[in-house]
Amino acid sequence: MGDVKTRERFGLFHQAAARPLAEQRGAAAGQVAARRTALEMPTGISMADWRKIGDRLFAAADSSAWWLGDWLIYGQSAYPDRYRRAVEETDLDYQTLRNYAWVARRFAPARRRPALSFQHHAELASLPEQEQNYWMDRAERLNWSRNFLRARVKAAREADEQDDRNAISMRIQVNVSRDRRQRWATAAAGMEQDLPGWAMAILDRAAAAVLEEEESDHAVARREPGVLAARAG
Protein backbone atom coordinates (compact mmCIF):
# COMPACT_ATOMS: atom_id res chain seq x y z
CA MET A 1 0.00 0.00 0.00
CA GLY A 2 1.37 3.43 -0.90
CA ASP A 3 4.18 4.24 -3.32
CA VAL A 4 7.90 3.70 -2.69
CA LYS A 5 8.71 7.40 -2.34
CA THR A 6 6.17 7.80 0.44
CA ARG A 7 7.61 4.83 2.30
CA GLU A 8 11.14 6.15 2.01
CA ARG A 9 10.44 9.73 3.10
CA PHE A 10 7.72 9.14 5.67
CA GLY A 11 8.40 5.61 6.82
CA LEU A 12 7.27 6.08 10.41
CA PHE A 13 4.13 7.99 9.49
CA HIS A 14 3.37 5.66 6.60
CA GLN A 15 3.57 2.57 8.78
CA ALA A 16 1.29 4.07 11.44
CA ALA A 17 -1.20 5.42 8.93
CA ALA A 18 -1.24 2.56 6.48
CA ARG A 19 -1.44 -0.31 8.96
CA PRO A 20 -4.86 0.72 10.34
CA LEU A 21 -6.16 1.12 6.80
CA ALA A 22 -4.90 -2.31 5.90
CA GLU A 23 -6.97 -3.68 8.75
CA GLN A 24 -10.07 -2.38 6.99
CA ARG A 25 -9.52 -4.50 3.89
CA GLY A 26 -11.35 -7.48 5.25
CA ALA A 27 -14.34 -5.37 6.27
CA ALA A 28 -14.52 -3.26 3.11
CA ALA A 29 -15.81 -4.55 -0.21
CA GLY A 30 -12.35 -4.60 -1.81
CA GLN A 31 -9.15 -2.83 -0.90
CA VAL A 32 -8.43 0.68 0.37
CA ALA A 33 -5.25 2.15 -1.11
CA ALA A 34 -3.51 5.12 0.50
CA ARG A 35 -1.14 6.91 -1.88
CA ARG A 36 0.91 10.08 -1.69
CA THR A 37 -1.79 12.20 -3.30
CA ALA A 38 -4.96 10.13 -3.00
CA LEU A 39 -7.03 7.71 -0.97
CA GLU A 40 -8.65 5.14 -3.24
CA MET A 41 -11.74 3.38 -1.91
CA PRO A 42 -13.82 0.77 -3.73
CA THR A 43 -17.55 1.15 -4.22
CA GLY A 44 -19.92 -0.66 -1.95
CA ILE A 45 -18.30 -0.15 1.44
CA SER A 46 -20.72 0.32 4.32
CA MET A 47 -21.23 3.55 6.21
CA ALA A 48 -19.76 1.90 9.32
CA ASP A 49 -16.58 0.90 7.47
CA TRP A 50 -16.31 4.33 5.84
CA ARG A 51 -16.50 5.94 9.29
CA LYS A 52 -13.87 3.56 10.67
CA ILE A 53 -11.50 4.52 7.87
CA GLY A 54 -12.10 8.22 8.68
CA ASP A 55 -11.41 7.62 12.36
CA ARG A 56 -8.11 5.94 11.52
CA LEU A 57 -7.13 8.71 9.10
CA PHE A 58 -7.89 11.36 11.72
CA ALA A 59 -5.86 9.48 14.35
CA ALA A 60 -2.89 9.25 11.99
CA ALA A 61 -3.09 12.93 11.01
CA ASP A 62 -3.49 14.05 14.63
CA SER A 63 -0.59 11.87 15.75
CA SER A 64 1.62 13.26 12.98
CA ALA A 65 1.36 16.76 14.48
CA TRP A 66 2.77 15.46 17.78
CA TRP A 67 5.42 13.45 15.93
CA LEU A 68 6.56 16.46 13.94
CA GLY A 69 6.64 18.63 17.07
CA ASP A 70 8.77 16.11 18.96
CA TRP A 71 10.98 15.64 15.90
CA LEU A 72 11.65 19.39 15.78
CA ILE A 73 12.39 19.61 19.50
CA TYR A 74 14.95 16.84 19.14
CA GLY A 75 16.54 18.57 16.14
CA GLN A 76 16.84 21.88 17.96
CA SER A 77 18.58 20.17 20.85
CA ALA A 78 20.83 17.83 18.87
CA TYR A 79 21.73 20.06 15.90
CA PRO A 80 21.43 23.70 17.04
CA ASP A 81 23.76 25.01 14.33
CA ARG A 82 22.15 23.10 11.46
CA TYR A 83 18.55 22.74 12.61
CA ARG A 84 16.88 25.64 10.85
CA ARG A 85 18.61 25.04 7.53
CA ALA A 86 17.66 21.36 7.63
CA VAL A 87 14.02 22.22 8.33
CA GLU A 88 13.92 24.88 5.61
CA GLU A 89 15.17 22.33 3.09
CA THR A 90 12.18 20.08 3.70
CA ASP A 91 8.88 20.47 1.85
CA LEU A 92 7.07 21.40 5.05
CA ASP A 93 5.99 24.94 5.94
CA TYR A 94 8.42 26.33 8.52
CA GLN A 95 5.84 28.37 10.46
CA THR A 96 3.51 25.39 10.70
CA LEU A 97 6.35 23.26 12.02
CA ARG A 98 7.23 25.91 14.59
CA ASN A 99 3.63 25.86 15.80
CA TYR A 100 3.78 22.09 16.16
CA ALA A 101 7.01 22.35 18.16
CA TRP A 102 5.60 25.09 20.39
CA VAL A 103 2.54 23.04 21.32
CA ALA A 104 4.67 19.93 21.86
CA ARG A 105 6.93 21.86 24.24
CA ARG A 106 3.98 23.19 26.19
CA PHE A 107 2.71 19.65 26.80
CA ALA A 108 5.20 17.00 27.87
CA PRO A 109 4.21 13.56 26.54
CA ALA A 110 2.95 12.45 29.95
CA ARG A 111 0.50 15.38 30.02
CA ARG A 112 -0.99 14.88 26.57
CA ARG A 113 -4.54 13.55 26.54
CA PRO A 114 -5.15 10.84 23.92
CA ALA A 115 -8.88 11.54 24.11
CA LEU A 116 -8.28 15.14 22.97
CA SER A 117 -6.93 16.18 19.58
CA PHE A 118 -3.73 18.07 18.95
CA GLN A 119 -5.89 21.10 18.16
CA HIS A 120 -7.54 20.88 21.59
CA HIS A 121 -4.08 21.14 23.10
CA ALA A 122 -3.13 23.98 20.76
CA GLU A 123 -6.09 26.01 22.03
CA LEU A 124 -4.70 25.76 25.57
CA ALA A 125 -0.97 25.99 24.88
CA SER A 126 -0.62 29.65 25.90
CA LEU A 127 -2.21 29.10 29.33
CA PRO A 128 -0.38 28.28 32.58
CA GLU A 129 -0.12 24.56 33.29
CA GLN A 130 -2.73 24.57 36.05
CA GLU A 131 -5.28 26.19 33.75
CA GLN A 132 -4.38 23.79 30.95
CA ASN A 133 -5.13 20.86 33.22
CA TYR A 134 -8.44 22.40 34.31
CA TRP A 135 -9.68 22.91 30.75
CA MET A 136 -8.37 19.53 29.53
CA ASP A 137 -10.20 17.79 32.36
CA ARG A 138 -13.46 19.50 31.42
CA ALA A 139 -13.06 18.99 27.67
CA GLU A 140 -12.25 15.32 28.15
CA ARG A 141 -14.99 14.63 30.67
CA LEU A 142 -17.70 16.49 28.75
CA ASN A 143 -16.51 15.48 25.27
CA TRP A 144 -16.14 19.05 24.04
CA SER A 145 -15.19 19.76 20.45
CA ARG A 146 -12.19 21.98 19.73
CA ASN A 147 -14.46 24.86 18.74
CA PHE A 148 -16.59 24.54 21.87
CA LEU A 149 -13.46 24.48 24.03
CA ARG A 150 -12.19 27.60 22.28
CA ALA A 151 -15.50 29.39 22.94
CA ARG A 152 -15.50 28.46 26.64
CA VAL A 153 -11.90 29.56 27.15
CA LYS A 154 -12.59 32.84 25.32
CA ALA A 155 -15.67 33.51 27.46
CA ALA A 156 -13.71 32.85 30.66
CA ARG A 157 -10.88 35.12 29.52
CA GLU A 158 -13.31 37.95 28.68
CA ALA A 159 -14.93 37.59 32.10
CA ASP A 160 -11.52 37.84 33.78
CA GLU A 161 -10.66 40.93 31.73
CA GLN A 162 -13.94 42.55 32.75
CA ASP A 163 -13.12 41.84 36.40
CA ASP A 164 -9.73 43.47 35.90
CA ARG A 165 -11.34 46.56 34.37
CA ASN A 166 -13.69 46.80 37.33
CA ALA A 167 -10.85 46.50 39.85
CA ILE A 168 -9.71 49.58 41.74
CA SER A 169 -6.30 50.83 40.66
CA MET A 170 -4.02 51.95 43.50
CA ARG A 171 -0.48 53.25 43.26
CA ILE A 172 1.76 52.88 46.31
CA GLN A 173 5.06 54.74 46.39
CA VAL A 174 7.67 53.73 48.95
CA ASN A 175 11.09 55.31 49.38
CA VAL A 176 13.62 52.64 50.36
CA SER A 177 17.37 52.30 50.34
CA ARG A 178 19.10 50.63 47.40
CA ASP A 179 20.28 47.75 49.60
CA ARG A 180 16.77 47.09 50.90
CA ARG A 181 15.30 47.16 47.39
CA GLN A 182 17.96 44.73 46.18
CA ARG A 183 17.24 42.40 49.10
CA TRP A 184 13.53 42.45 48.23
CA ALA A 185 14.26 41.83 44.56
CA THR A 186 16.46 38.85 45.46
CA ALA A 187 13.72 37.40 47.66
CA ALA A 188 11.16 37.88 44.87
CA ALA A 189 13.44 36.16 42.36
CA GLY A 190 13.82 33.26 44.77
CA MET A 191 10.04 32.85 44.67
CA GLU A 192 10.10 33.12 40.86
CA GLN A 193 8.07 36.35 40.99
CA ASP A 194 8.68 39.93 39.91
CA LEU A 195 9.11 42.48 42.68
CA PRO A 196 5.61 44.07 42.45
CA GLY A 197 3.91 40.67 42.43
CA TRP A 198 6.02 39.45 45.35
CA ALA A 199 5.30 42.62 47.35
CA MET A 200 1.57 42.25 46.66
CA ALA A 201 1.66 38.65 47.92
CA ILE A 202 3.46 39.72 51.10
CA LEU A 203 0.90 42.47 51.72
CA ASP A 204 -1.96 40.03 51.14
CA ARG A 205 -0.52 37.57 53.67
CA ALA A 206 0.05 40.35 56.22
CA ALA A 207 -3.50 41.63 55.75
CA ALA A 208 -4.91 38.13 56.11
CA ALA A 209 -2.96 37.60 59.36
CA VAL A 210 -4.18 40.90 60.85
CA LEU A 211 -7.79 40.27 59.85
CA GLU A 212 -7.64 36.72 61.19
CA GLU A 213 -6.29 37.98 64.51
CA GLU A 214 -8.99 40.64 64.73
CA GLU A 215 -11.68 38.07 63.95
CA SER A 216 -10.26 35.82 66.65
CA ASP A 217 -10.34 38.66 69.18
CA HIS A 218 -13.94 39.48 68.30
CA ALA A 219 -14.91 35.83 68.70
CA VAL A 220 -13.28 35.74 72.13
CA ALA A 221 -15.00 38.98 73.10
CA ARG A 222 -18.36 37.53 72.19
CA ARG A 223 -17.72 34.45 74.32
CA GLU A 224 -15.84 36.15 77.17
CA PRO A 225 -16.56 39.89 77.32
CA GLY A 226 -14.02 40.55 80.06
CA VAL A 227 -10.99 39.16 78.23
CA LEU A 228 -10.32 42.08 75.89
CA ALA A 229 -10.80 44.56 78.73
CA ALA A 230 -8.20 42.66 80.75
CA ARG A 231 -5.80 42.69 77.80
CA ALA A 232 -6.24 46.44 77.41
CA GLY A 233 -5.58 47.01 81.10
TORLOZA-102618 format. One line per field, with one value per residue (C-alpha): x, y, z negated; residue number from 1; chain. Coordinates in nm, 3 decimals. Example, Ala and Ser with C-alpha at 12.3 -4.5 7.8 and 13.67 -1.06 7.14 Angstrom:
% residues 2
X	[1.230	1.367]
Y	[-0.450	-0.106]
Z	[-0.780	-0.714]
n	[1	2]
chain	[A	A]
//
This chain:
% residues 233
X	[0.000	0.137	0.418	0.790	0.871	0.617	0.761	1.114	1.044	0.772	0.840	0.727	0.413	0.337	0.357	0.129	-0.120	-0.124	-0.144	-0.486	-0.616	-0.490	-0.697	-1.007	-0.952	-1.135	-1.434	-1.452	-1.581	-1.235	-0.915	-0.843	-0.525	-0.351	-0.114	0.091	-0.179	-0.496	-0.703	-0.865	-1.174	-1.382	-1.755	-1.992	-1.830	-2.072	-2.123	-1.976	-1.658	-1.631	-1.650	-1.387	-1.150	-1.210	-1.141	-0.811	-0.713	-0.789	-0.586	-0.289	-0.309	-0.349	-0.059	0.162	0.136	0.277	0.542	0.656	0.664	0.877	1.098	1.165	1.239	1.495	1.654	1.684	1.858	2.083	2.173	2.143	2.376	2.215	1.855	1.688	1.861	1.766	1.402	1.392	1.517	1.218	0.888	0.707	0.599	0.842	0.584	0.351	0.635	0.723	0.363	0.378	0.701	0.560	0.254	0.467	0.693	0.398	0.271	0.520	0.421	0.295	0.050	-0.099	-0.454	-0.515	-0.888	-0.828	-0.693	-0.373	-0.589	-0.754	-0.408	-0.313	-0.609	-0.470	-0.097	-0.062	-0.221	-0.038	-0.012	-0.273	-0.528	-0.438	-0.513	-0.844	-0.968	-0.837	-1.020	-1.346	-1.306	-1.225	-1.499	-1.770	-1.651	-1.614	-1.519	-1.219	-1.446	-1.659	-1.346	-1.219	-1.550	-1.550	-1.190	-1.259	-1.567	-1.371	-1.088	-1.331	-1.493	-1.152	-1.066	-1.394	-1.312	-0.973	-1.134	-1.369	-1.085	-0.971	-0.630	-0.402	-0.048	0.176	0.506	0.767	1.109	1.362	1.737	1.910	2.028	1.677	1.530	1.796	1.724	1.353	1.426	1.646	1.372	1.116	1.344	1.382	1.004	1.010	0.807	0.868	0.911	0.561	0.391	0.602	0.530	0.157	0.166	0.346	0.090	-0.196	-0.052	0.005	-0.350	-0.491	-0.296	-0.418	-0.779	-0.764	-0.629	-0.899	-1.168	-1.026	-1.034	-1.394	-1.491	-1.328	-1.500	-1.836	-1.772	-1.584	-1.656	-1.402	-1.099	-1.032	-1.080	-0.820	-0.580	-0.624	-0.558]
Y	[0.000	0.343	0.424	0.370	0.740	0.780	0.483	0.615	0.973	0.914	0.561	0.608	0.799	0.566	0.257	0.407	0.542	0.256	-0.031	0.072	0.112	-0.231	-0.368	-0.238	-0.450	-0.748	-0.537	-0.326	-0.455	-0.460	-0.283	0.068	0.215	0.512	0.691	1.008	1.220	1.013	0.771	0.514	0.338	0.077	0.115	-0.066	-0.015	0.032	0.355	0.190	0.090	0.433	0.594	0.356	0.452	0.822	0.762	0.594	0.871	1.136	0.948	0.925	1.293	1.405	1.187	1.326	1.676	1.546	1.345	1.646	1.863	1.611	1.564	1.939	1.961	1.684	1.857	2.188	2.017	1.783	2.006	2.370	2.501	2.310	2.274	2.564	2.504	2.136	2.222	2.488	2.233	2.008	2.047	2.140	2.494	2.633	2.837	2.539	2.326	2.591	2.586	2.209	2.235	2.509	2.304	1.993	2.186	2.319	1.965	1.700	1.356	1.245	1.538	1.488	1.355	1.084	1.154	1.514	1.618	1.807	2.110	2.088	2.114	2.398	2.601	2.576	2.599	2.965	2.910	2.828	2.456	2.457	2.619	2.379	2.086	2.240	2.291	1.953	1.779	1.950	1.899	1.532	1.463	1.649	1.548	1.905	1.976	2.198	2.486	2.454	2.448	2.760	2.939	2.846	2.956	3.284	3.351	3.285	3.512	3.795	3.759	3.784	4.093	4.255	4.184	4.347	4.656	4.680	4.650	4.958	5.083	5.195	5.325	5.288	5.474	5.373	5.531	5.264	5.230	5.063	4.775	4.709	4.716	4.473	4.240	4.245	4.183	3.885	3.740	3.788	3.616	3.326	3.285	3.312	3.635	3.993	4.248	4.407	4.067	3.945	4.262	4.225	3.865	3.972	4.247	4.003	3.757	4.035	4.163	3.813	3.760	4.090	4.027	3.672	3.798	4.064	3.807	3.582	3.866	3.948	3.583	3.574	3.898	3.753	3.445	3.615	3.989	4.055	3.916	4.208	4.456	4.266	4.269	4.644	4.701]
Z	[0.000	0.090	0.332	0.269	0.234	-0.044	-0.230	-0.201	-0.310	-0.567	-0.682	-1.041	-0.949	-0.660	-0.878	-1.144	-0.893	-0.648	-0.896	-1.034	-0.680	-0.590	-0.875	-0.699	-0.389	-0.525	-0.627	-0.311	0.021	0.181	0.090	-0.037	0.111	-0.050	0.188	0.169	0.330	0.300	0.097	0.324	0.191	0.373	0.422	0.195	-0.144	-0.432	-0.621	-0.932	-0.747	-0.584	-0.929	-1.067	-0.787	-0.868	-1.236	-1.152	-0.910	-1.172	-1.435	-1.199	-1.101	-1.463	-1.575	-1.298	-1.448	-1.778	-1.593	-1.394	-1.707	-1.896	-1.590	-1.578	-1.950	-1.914	-1.614	-1.796	-2.085	-1.887	-1.590	-1.704	-1.433	-1.146	-1.261	-1.085	-0.753	-0.763	-0.833	-0.561	-0.309	-0.370	-0.185	-0.505	-0.594	-0.852	-1.046	-1.070	-1.202	-1.459	-1.580	-1.616	-1.816	-2.039	-2.132	-2.186	-2.424	-2.619	-2.680	-2.787	-2.654	-2.995	-3.002	-2.657	-2.654	-2.392	-2.411	-2.297	-1.958	-1.895	-1.816	-2.159	-2.310	-2.076	-2.203	-2.557	-2.488	-2.590	-2.933	-3.258	-3.329	-3.605	-3.375	-3.095	-3.322	-3.431	-3.075	-2.953	-3.236	-3.142	-2.767	-2.815	-3.067	-2.875	-2.527	-2.404	-2.045	-1.973	-1.874	-2.187	-2.403	-2.228	-2.294	-2.664	-2.715	-2.532	-2.746	-3.066	-2.952	-2.868	-3.210	-3.378	-3.173	-3.275	-3.640	-3.590	-3.437	-3.733	-3.985	-4.174	-4.066	-4.350	-4.326	-4.631	-4.639	-4.895	-4.938	-5.036	-5.034	-4.740	-4.960	-5.090	-4.739	-4.618	-4.910	-4.823	-4.456	-4.546	-4.766	-4.487	-4.236	-4.477	-4.467	-4.086	-4.099	-3.991	-4.268	-4.245	-4.243	-4.535	-4.735	-4.666	-4.792	-5.110	-5.172	-5.114	-5.367	-5.622	-5.575	-5.611	-5.936	-6.085	-5.985	-6.119	-6.451	-6.473	-6.395	-6.665	-6.918	-6.830	-6.870	-7.213	-7.310	-7.219	-7.432	-7.717	-7.732	-8.006	-7.823	-7.589	-7.873	-8.075	-7.780	-7.741	-8.110]
n	[1	2	3	4	5	6	7	8	9	10	11	12	13	14	15	16	17	18	19	20	21	22	23	24	25	26	27	28	29	30	31	32	33	34	35	36	37	38	39	40	41	42	43	44	45	46	47	48	49	50	51	52	53	54	55	56	57	58	59	60	61	62	63	64	65	66	67	68	69	70	71	72	73	74	75	76	77	78	79	80	81	82	83	84	85	86	87	88	89	90	91	92	93	94	95	96	97	98	99	100	101	102	103	104	105	106	107	108	109	110	111	112	113	114	115	116	117	118	119	120	121	122	123	124	125	126	127	128	129	130	131	132	133	134	135	136	137	138	139	140	141	142	143	144	145	146	147	148	149	150	151	152	153	154	155	156	157	158	159	160	161	162	163	164	165	166	167	168	169	170	171	172	173	174	175	176	177	178	179	180	181	182	183	184	185	186	187	188	189	190	191	192	193	194	195	196	197	198	199	200	201	202	203	204	205	206	207	208	209	210	211	212	213	214	215	216	217	218	219	220	221	222	223	224	225	226	227	228	229	230	231	232	233]
chain	[A	A	A	A	A	A	A	A	A	A	A	A	A	A	A	A	A	A	A	A	A	A	A	A	A	A	A	A	A	A	A	A	A	A	A	A	A	A	A	A	A	A	A	A	A	A	A	A	A	A	A	A	A	A	A	A	A	A	A	A	A	A	A	A	A	A	A	A	A	A	A	A	A	A	A	A	A	A	A	A	A	A	A	A	A	A	A	A	A	A	A	A	A	A	A	A	A	A	A	A	A	A	A	A	A	A	A	A	A	A	A	A	A	A	A	A	A	A	A	A	A	A	A	A	A	A	A	A	A	A	A	A	A	A	A	A	A	A	A	A	A	A	A	A	A	A	A	A	A	A	A	A	A	A	A	A	A	A	A	A	A	A	A	A	A	A	A	A	A	A	A	A	A	A	A	A	A	A	A	A	A	A	A	A	A	A	A	A	A	A	A	A	A	A	A	A	A	A	A	A	A	A	A	A	A	A	A	A	A	A	A	A	A	A	A	A	A	A	A	A	A	A	A	A	A	A	A	A	A	A	A	A	A]
//
